[in-house]
Amino acid sequence: MRASRQATDPIRRELEHEVNLAVGWAKEIVGSAGRMETLGVDPMLVNAITR
């Protein structure tokens, strides 16, 4: 069992890295949406961009 678990560790690390990148992008998009609304961009446009 341990050998197969070790074999998946690189895959797991890569997947965790990809998930962290996706979360970072999501946070950036949400932050951008907040800034766009603050700047007076139409909220419907902000929703369309961030979907």
Buried (B, 14 or more C-beta within 10 A) or exposed (E): EEEEEEEEEEEEEEEEEEEEEEEEEEEEEEEBBEEBBEEEBEEEEBEEEEE
